[in-house]
Amino acid sequence: MTHKQRMITALTGGIPDYVPTMELEFQLAPELMGKDFLRQKELEGLSQTEIQYKLDENADYHVKVYERLEYDAICLHYLEPEFLMYTARRIKQITNDEYLILVHGDGTFAIPNGHGMAEFAYRIEDDPEGIEREARAMCDAAIAQNRMMLEGGVDGFILCADYCFNKGPFLSPPMFRRFVTPYLTELTADIRARGGYAIKHTDGDIMPILDQLVESNPHGLHSLDPMAGVDIRAVKEQYGDKVALLGNVHCAAMQTGTEEEVVASAEYCLKHAKPGGGYVYTTSNCPFRGLPLERYLLVLDVWKKHRKY
């Protein structure tokens, strides 16, 4: 299988030749390969020729980094949409369409930041219809941009709106059903209708709204956060025939735990999520800046040892 075929097989509930892997974001490229990925600000003031050179160089660098990590999907970040689409097309060209190319594409309410949380809570009580109008506008804007991205060379989307704390969702399940689920469902349906792939990401304790997340019909759910008590074994048993699962390798253990704890978490995920297919091996967030590179490479070593079906 190609990397892309392996990802698509897993995201559609099948059994590939071995468990695919990816990350929503890989922040350790400087530690691994000596430099970071291109940022939008680095293109400011450059000529079109210089911009194209930088973009081509960045696309080539993505391939080198992810070939070394043996990823099956490449998530693109840090650039404006037109440059993300160019990068996606460039990667497809130089790899003969080897990888599933993903970008961000959510358009639903996430947990408000600390400055806006109280105001949002008051608005839900005082002006729920206004919240619904805002949700409608966000969804429509995301659908329009996602359609453009799919036409421009992207294969699918990471829907990154965090809904939950470690002790449960910000919105109660009835509120979530009113203000989020219909729009998330519409968003994923539009991606599917155009041949794209949708992976819904949220950290935290998703269990009170897990049924609604599955109902919204993404191809996959990430991150199945063990720091919030989400057990991939229980989720697999309940919903493994309805949605692909991604994640659950314990990020906090990768940073502060023992090597034995890291290995145990990684092996637990593979043991319980791998059988029957429909699993993509990832951490429960991402390999973040400050995480020791050797700890993440240990996680990949466990995957290489147990990945084959």
C-alpha positions as CSV (number, residue, x, y, z in Angstrom):
1,M,0.0,0.0,0.0
2,T,1.0,3.6,-0.5
3,H,0.9,5.8,2.6
4,K,-2.3,7.4,1.3
5,Q,-4.0,4.1,0.6
6,R,-3.1,3.0,4.1
7,M,-4.6,6.1,5.7
8,I,-7.8,5.9,3.6
9,T,-8.2,2.2,4.4
10,A,-8.0,2.9,8.2
11,L,-10.2,6.0,8.0
12,T,-12.9,4.1,6.2
13,G,-12.8,1.3,8.8
14,G,-10.7,-1.2,6.9
15,I,-7.6,-3.2,7.7
16,P,-4.5,-2.0,5.9
17,D,-1.2,-3.8,5.7
18,Y,-0.1,-2.2,8.9
19,V,-1.4,0.5,11.3
20,P,-0.8,4.0,9.7
21,T,0.6,6.9,11.7
22,M,0.6,10.6,11.6
23,E,0.4,13.6,13.9
24,L,-1.8,16.7,13.8
25,E,1.3,18.8,14.1
26,F,5.0,17.8,14.4
27,Q,6.8,20.6,16.3
28,L,10.1,18.8,16.7
29,A,11.4,19.3,13.1
30,P,14.3,21.5,14.3
31,E,15.4,18.8,16.7
32,L,15.0,16.0,14.2
33,M,16.3,17.7,11.0
34,G,17.9,21.0,12.0
35,K,15.3,23.5,10.9
36,D,11.6,24.4,11.2
37,F,8.8,24.5,8.6
38,L,8.1,27.7,6.8
39,R,6.0,30.4,8.4
40,Q,3.8,32.9,6.6
41,K,5.7,35.9,8.0
42,E,8.9,34.6,6.3
43,L,7.3,35.4,3.0
44,E,6.6,39.0,3.7
45,G,8.2,41.4,1.3
46,L,9.5,38.7,-1.1
47,S,9.0,38.7,-4.8
48,Q,6.8,36.1,-6.4
49,T,9.9,34.2,-7.6
50,E,11.3,34.2,-4.1
51,I,8.0,33.1,-2.6
52,Q,7.8,30.2,-5.0
53,Y,11.3,29.2,-4.2
54,K,10.5,29.2,-0.5
55,L,7.3,27.2,-1.0
56,D,9.0,24.6,-3.1
57,E,11.8,24.3,-0.6
58,N,9.3,23.9,2.2
59,A,7.3,21.3,0.4
60,D,10.5,19.3,-0.3
61,Y,11.4,19.6,3.4
62,H,8.0,18.3,4.5
63,V,8.6,15.2,2.4
64,K,12.1,14.7,3.9
65,V,10.8,15.1,7.5
66,Y,7.8,12.8,7.1
67,E,9.6,10.2,5.0
68,R,12.0,9.9,7.9
69,L,9.2,9.6,10.4
70,E,7.3,7.2,8.1
71,Y,4.1,9.1,8.4
72,D,1.1,8.2,6.2
73,A,-0.5,11.7,6.2
74,I,1.0,15.1,6.1
75,C,-0.7,18.0,7.9
76,L,0.1,21.4,6.6
77,H,0.2,24.5,8.8
78,Y,1.5,28.0,9.2
79,L,0.6,29.4,5.8
80,E,-2.2,31.3,4.1
81,P,-4.7,29.1,2.2
82,E,-3.3,29.8,-1.2
83,F,0.1,28.8,-0.1
84,L,-1.2,25.7,1.7
85,M,-2.9,24.6,-1.6
86,Y,0.3,25.2,-3.6
87,T,2.3,23.2,-1.0
88,A,-0.3,20.3,-1.2
89,R,0.0,20.2,-5.0
90,R,3.8,20.4,-4.9
91,I,4.0,17.5,-2.4
92,K,1.6,15.4,-4.6
93,Q,3.7,16.2,-7.7
94,I,7.1,15.2,-6.2
95,T,5.8,12.1,-4.4
96,N,3.3,10.9,-7.1
97,D,0.4,11.5,-4.7
98,E,2.0,9.3,-2.0
99,Y,0.5,11.0,1.1
100,L,-2.9,12.0,2.4
101,I,-2.7,15.8,2.7
102,L,-4.6,17.5,5.5
103,V,-5.2,21.0,6.7
104,H,-7.3,22.7,9.4
105,G,-11.0,23.1,8.5
106,D,-13.3,23.5,11.5
107,G,-16.1,26.0,11.7
108,T,-17.8,25.2,15.0
109,F,-17.7,26.8,18.5
110,A,-14.7,25.8,20.6
111,I,-14.2,26.5,24.3
112,P,-13.9,30.3,24.5
113,N,-10.6,31.8,25.7
114,G,-10.5,33.2,29.2
115,H,-11.4,36.7,28.0
116,G,-14.5,35.7,26.2
117,M,-15.8,32.7,28.3
118,A,-18.1,34.7,30.6
119,E,-19.5,36.8,27.8
120,F,-20.2,33.6,25.7
121,A,-22.0,32.0,28.7
122,Y,-24.2,35.0,29.1
123,R,-25.0,35.1,25.4
124,I,-26.2,31.5,25.5
125,E,-28.7,32.5,28.1
126,D,-29.6,36.0,26.8
127,D,-29.4,35.6,23.0
128,P,-29.4,31.9,22.0
129,E,-30.8,32.8,18.5
130,G,-27.8,35.1,18.0
131,I,-25.5,32.3,18.9
132,E,-27.2,30.1,16.4
133,R,-26.8,32.8,13.7
134,E,-23.1,33.0,14.5
135,A,-22.8,29.2,14.4
136,R,-24.5,29.3,11.0
137,A,-22.2,31.9,9.6
138,M,-19.1,30.1,10.9
139,C,-20.2,26.8,9.4
140,D,-21.0,28.4,6.0
141,A,-17.6,30.2,5.9
142,A,-15.8,26.9,6.8
143,I,-17.7,25.0,4.1
144,A,-16.8,27.6,1.5
145,Q,-13.1,27.5,2.4
146,N,-13.0,23.8,2.6
147,R,-14.5,23.4,-0.9
148,M,-11.8,25.7,-2.2
149,M,-9.1,23.8,-0.4
150,L,-10.3,20.4,-1.8
151,E,-10.4,21.9,-5.3
152,G,-6.9,23.3,-4.7
153,G,-5.2,20.0,-3.9
154,V,-6.0,19.1,-0.3
155,D,-7.4,15.7,0.6
156,G,-9.1,16.4,3.9
157,F,-9.3,18.3,7.1
158,I,-8.4,18.2,10.8
159,L,-11.5,19.7,12.5
160,C,-9.7,21.3,15.4
161,A,-12.2,22.9,17.8
162,D,-11.7,21.8,21.4
163,Y,-15.0,21.2,23.1
164,C,-13.9,19.7,26.4
165,F,-12.0,20.2,29.6
166,N,-10.5,17.2,31.5
167,K,-13.8,17.0,33.5
168,G,-16.2,17.2,30.7
169,P,-17.5,19.4,27.8
170,F,-17.8,23.2,28.1
171,L,-21.3,23.0,26.8
172,S,-23.8,20.6,28.4
173,P,-24.9,17.8,26.0
174,P,-28.3,19.5,25.3
175,M,-26.5,22.8,24.5
176,F,-23.9,21.0,22.4
177,R,-26.7,19.4,20.4
178,R,-28.2,22.8,19.7
179,F,-25.2,25.0,19.1
180,V,-22.5,22.5,17.7
181,T,-23.8,19.1,16.5
182,P,-26.0,20.3,13.6
183,Y,-23.2,22.4,12.2
184,L,-20.4,19.9,12.7
185,T,-22.7,17.3,11.0
186,E,-23.2,19.6,8.0
187,L,-19.5,20.4,7.8
188,T,-18.5,16.8,7.7
189,A,-21.3,15.9,5.3
190,D,-20.1,18.5,2.8
191,I,-16.5,17.3,3.1
192,R,-17.6,13.7,2.4
193,A,-19.8,14.8,-0.5
194,R,-16.8,16.2,-2.2
195,G,-14.6,13.2,-1.7
196,G,-12.6,14.6,1.2
197,Y,-11.8,13.1,4.6
198,A,-12.8,14.6,8.0
199,I,-11.0,13.9,11.3
200,K,-12.6,15.5,14.3
201,H,-10.1,16.6,17.0
202,T,-10.9,17.7,20.5
203,D,-9.0,17.2,23.7
204,G,-10.5,16.5,27.0
205,D,-13.3,14.3,28.4
206,I,-15.5,13.7,25.4
207,M,-17.5,10.9,26.9
208,P,-20.7,12.9,27.6
209,I,-20.9,14.1,24.0
210,L,-19.2,11.1,22.3
211,D,-22.5,9.9,20.9
212,Q,-23.0,13.3,19.2
213,L,-19.4,13.4,17.8
214,V,-20.0,9.9,16.3
215,E,-23.4,11.0,15.0
216,S,-21.8,14.0,13.2
217,N,-20.2,11.3,11.0
218,P,-16.5,12.3,10.7
219,H,-14.2,9.6,9.3
220,G,-12.1,9.7,12.4
221,L,-12.0,10.9,16.0
222,H,-8.8,12.4,17.6
223,S,-7.4,12.7,20.4
224,L,-9.2,10.3,22.7
225,D,-7.4,12.0,25.5
226,P,-6.1,9.7,28.3
227,M,-5.3,12.6,30.5
228,A,-9.0,13.2,30.7
229,G,-9.8,9.6,31.4
230,V,-10.8,8.6,27.8
231,D,-10.1,4.8,27.4
232,I,-9.5,3.8,23.8
233,R,-10.5,0.3,24.6
234,A,-14.0,1.4,25.7
235,V,-14.4,3.7,22.8
236,K,-13.3,1.0,20.4
237,E,-15.8,-1.5,21.9
238,Q,-18.7,1.0,21.7
239,Y,-18.0,2.8,18.4
240,G,-15.2,1.1,16.6
241,D,-17.5,-0.1,13.8
242,K,-18.8,3.4,13.2
243,V,-15.8,5.7,13.2
244,A,-12.0,5.4,12.9
245,L,-10.0,6.2,16.0
246,L,-6.8,8.2,16.2
247,G,-4.6,8.9,19.2
248,N,-4.6,8.0,22.9
249,V,-0.8,7.7,23.3
250,H,-0.3,9.6,26.6
251,C,1.4,13.0,25.9
252,A,2.0,13.8,29.5
253,A,3.7,10.5,30.1
254,M,5.9,11.2,27.1
255,Q,7.2,14.4,28.8
256,T,7.2,13.5,32.5
257,G,6.6,9.8,32.9
258,T,9.1,6.9,32.8
259,E,10.1,5.1,29.6
260,E,8.1,2.1,30.9
261,E,5.0,4.3,31.2
262,V,5.4,5.6,27.7
263,V,5.8,2.1,26.3
264,A,2.9,0.8,28.3
265,S,0.6,3.6,26.9
266,A,1.7,3.0,23.4
267,E,1.3,-0.7,23.6
268,Y,-2.1,-0.4,25.2
269,C,-3.4,1.7,22.3
270,L,-2.1,-0.8,19.7
271,K,-3.4,-3.8,21.6
272,H,-7.0,-2.5,22.0
273,A,-7.5,-0.2,18.9
274,K,-5.6,-2.1,16.2
275,P,-7.8,-5.2,16.0
276,G,-10.3,-5.1,13.2
277,G,-8.7,-2.0,11.6
278,G,-10.0,1.5,11.7
279,Y,-7.1,2.8,13.8
280,V,-4.4,5.5,13.1
281,Y,-1.6,5.5,15.7
282,T,-0.9,9.0,17.1
283,T,-0.2,10.8,20.3
284,S,-3.1,12.3,22.3
285,N,-2.1,15.8,21.2
286,C,1.1,16.2,19.2
287,P,4.9,16.0,19.6
288,F,5.1,19.5,21.0
289,R,8.0,21.9,21.4
290,G,9.9,21.1,24.5
291,L,9.2,17.4,24.4
292,P,12.4,15.4,24.3
293,L,12.8,14.1,20.8
294,E,14.0,10.7,22.0
295,R,10.7,10.2,23.9
296,Y,8.7,10.6,20.7
297,L,11.1,8.4,18.8
298,L,10.5,5.8,21.5
299,V,6.7,6.0,20.7
300,L,7.5,5.4,17.0
301,D,9.7,2.4,17.9
302,V,6.8,0.8,19.7
303,W,4.6,1.4,16.6
304,K,7.2,-0.2,14.3
305,K,7.4,-3.2,16.6
306,H,3.6,-3.8,16.6
307,R,2.2,-2.1,13.6
308,K,1.7,-5.1,11.2
309,Y,-1.6,-6.9,10.9
